[in-house]
Amino acid sequence: MEIPYTVKPRPDTGLYNAKLGIWLFLASEVMLFGALFSSYVLLRVGAADGTWSMGLMDVIVGAGNTMVLIASSMFVVLAWAQLKQGDLAGYKKWKWATVGCAVLFLMVKWSYEWPSKFKHYDVWFKDTAVLHAHVNEGYGKVAGTEENKAALRDEENKALGLPRLYAEKKIYVGRYFKTDSKKSQSAFTKAWEDGSLALSGHINGYEEAEIKVEIIGWSSDKGVSEADADKALENQGAKSPDDLRKNGGTLLEKTDYDTAKLAEYKLTKAGYSLALSVVGYQYKEAHPYFWRTGRVNEDIGGKPRVLSIDFGLDVNSGDKKEHHPEVKIFTKDIKRLNSYEPKHSTFFGIYYTITGLHAAHVFGGIIVMLYNLLPIGLATWHRDREQFANRIESFGLFWHFVDLVWIFLFPILYIL
Amino acid sequence: MSATTEATKTADAAEVHHDEHHDHHEQGFWRTYIFSTDHKIIGIQYGFTGLAFLFFGFCLIAMMRWSMAYEGAPIPFVGPMLEALLGSGVAPGGVMSAQLYNVFGAMHGTIMVFMGIVPAAFAAFGNYVVPLQIGAVDMSFPRINMASFWSFFIGCVVMTVSFFIPGGAAQAGWTSYSPLATIIPTDGQTYWLIGMILLITSSLLGAVNFLVTIINLRAPGLTWMRLPFFVWAQFITAFLLLLAFPPLEAAGILQLMDRVLETSFFLPTGLVVNGTDVDVSGGGSPLLWQHLFWFLAHPEVYVLVLPGMGIVAEVISNNTRKPIWGYKYLVGAVVVLGFLAFIVWAHHMYMTGMGTVISAFFQTTTLLISIPSVIILTCLFISLWGGSIRFNTPMLFALAWLPMFGIGGLTGLPLGFNFSDVALHDSYYVIAHFHYVVAPGTIFAIFAGVYYWYPKMTGRIMSEFWGRVHFWSSLIFMNLIFMPMFAQGMAGMSRRMSDGGATYSLANPDNADAGGALSDTIMGLNVSISAAAWAMLLAQIPFIINLFWSVKYGKKVESDNPWRATTLEWETPTPPPHGNFTKEIKVYRDPYEYSVPGAKEDFTPQAQPSR
């Protein structure tokens, strides 16, 4: 049973089945990405002043990635052209080049662009005074250069203070408005005065709780035998598990959060009841990923898990040669802390969704290309050259669409 | 339609054609009946699954109707089962709780639309009949066809499983509006979203398949204007699915991210739930969800109805022994309907505070879209004139479809106008309207299709007696269920009230003008409607028995074309083997050459050459 027009095109439509099919599929993809683009427009237009982030994307890297994809689109056509001429080796060469470009694109996104965002934070404060103090302290360190004084027209704005001006003109305006205007000024003033202004930067280190883990008691409710319960205690480093189980006591005098929590989890499963308390704080130098408000505020026996963070403030690109000024922020003052992840704001939400879905399409394309390069797919070439070439042509159409989506995405997300 | 008889015939027929299939080999049970790429098997798989879920969805509402008629009373027979299966939290002592009512309500809608009608009307009949009607050996992409079914099946599994997770299934309506759908803490909504993504994927794959098949695999001589109207209807339906579903897929992804990754696509700033601020960024728009949802869901209702129109056209032409009147108008109308379907969606959103300009636009397009629907209905009505009508079971259902769909369509008009929709929105009037179009509408067309094509699929005819019993009982009870709902809606009864409006009525006892107190008559209708619903459920039992019994014991057909029809599906052996046709198919005529003057018989098949 042979399905007609699988390889040879149908005379009146001029299309073979797969080509028609892929065009129809692309029509549905236009609707899919179109819906996401429309959502982007609606969300951006509806965003209140000072809430839609701009200028956070590395335009050079994005443009580079755009070139990579455009090149890959060229390569995929060259691969097909070689195939139509019967040159399998030529096809493989250009197809591997396409795969290489696709992998490079994804690596740039997944290893460089996205991770650097996951390490970047915005912090909002409960108290306006604390916000002002941190701005003055932090930006005071960079705002005082002659260059900045001139740029900020210190004389005219003396009443406002250089650090505040720096925060507004050098950081806030570029972030939310592109250019200084009445709108940006009034939005900043409002945010400054009602304390809703966020500080952005990196976490350079933090003081995390050192925890004492005490065993309160044990019951056999969890269905664990005494011997097994003792074993569990021993695994957590207890010297005399039997005694500890019967009488309670301190398991770990002072340990880090992860060890304490793991012990709590494992021992609770074994039927123990524990009490964790904070006995001190230890400074850790680290650049963590994905922290949220709950993480820094997490309560352990009435004390926070993280006492303070050393926060390196963002500076304007003109001041890159200065190292990022650091302020110590106490978590008790933090109203909200969030890395630049989807949850951060609708801007990041839609950014990750659209680029993520696009990346998923690139990834899917890589899988299909590998299939068509490895013996499993090449079997079709040896069976029916024209059918194989058609398959590659259909894929090329898909790949061009994926490239086209990126060509729309790049200016919209990176430049506008 | 049990697999056994059909299977033996297929296997026998397949062996006969062994030499014609270069890569055919004896496939085991699993590849032949379960993971089959044959469009007929896939069509039957969709049919069984679709009908099963239609029944399941009906059972859900039957239980809900008990709560509406006798709120607080344990459901007889079923109540203890509910409590055992779902726990005393939601079904204490066999009584349906308000929460369970919401779960069943949301799932009734979802199941009926996406797991009942679309697979049964579009996918089942489409897969089985369309390749046959265009003279093709199979769909253009058989493996994608199989993938489409199994994606659908997994989606159904996910939806069904969601009933049994802690917290139960989705409960924010089949419309899953944010913020409610996002803030519900249990996982039912998440399962719903994942299930929807699988179901949408299935429909997209299927849509591509149908379109390529119809465009590229038509037999020689089968020009566009010689296509049976059923194929035109499926063609437009496939376009609707292809282009309208992706925005809902996008919306589903966004809502899934709202739930799982705590984004705020649809959550506004300053959202407070149970007295506490929700810990999200805000800045989102609940309206965005509504736009994205209804952008699909309006074309979706045409997806539900168009295959039914196609089936009715086939059955009417065949049983009046004359061509359908106005074939060109029907085709033009269905194409225009397809286009207009995309620009009316916000008539589901009149109450969201939209401005007068936008509202005027959508009212205009909504009224415009009634025109092609009326044209189609009128053509089908006129087709009866001068016909030599055979009142067999499929024809009875097709005939009843006409006024039922007419009532549904006409009652939609007050909803299409903004000013009257103010009074009627979210009331039982809306429920009555849309159920008339899909329940006696689409479902009657599905029944007509089942009775009509059963002989081709099985080689036997379903019992005519029990068919009539099924028809008359369904028709009567259907109207007893939905006609009174118009009155309830106009009296002000709102949708989605688990106690049938009792509390709502008590809350405004004197304010009859503002739709407050619901009179005893109106409230009393809850009981009669519920009773009619249970009777309707029972009325399906003869149909189910008939369906299975007739495979073995139904009257055998005397020819491959027992209805003496003109379209190509009747040119195959019965049931059609793998590869469908045993002779070369060329088309020489229009699809409905019945009672051609001077012809020997009162029908001339499309594939019959000119004399």
Interface residues (C-beta under 8 A of the other chain):
Chain A: M1 E2 I3 P4 Y5 R10 T13 L15 Y16 N17 L20 G21 L24 F25 A27 S28 E29 M31 L32 F33 G34 A35 L36 S39 L42 L43 G46 A47 A48 T51 T293 G294 N338 E341 P342 K343 H344 S345 T346 G349 I350 T353 L357
Chain B: H17 E20 H21 H22 H24 A136 V137 D138 S140 F141 P142 L204 A207 V208 N209 L211 V212 I215 N216 L217 L242 L243 A244 F245 P246 P247 E249 A250 A251 I253 L254 M257 L261 E262 T263 S264 F265 T269 D279 V280 S281 G283 G284 S285 L288 H291 L292 F295 H578 G579
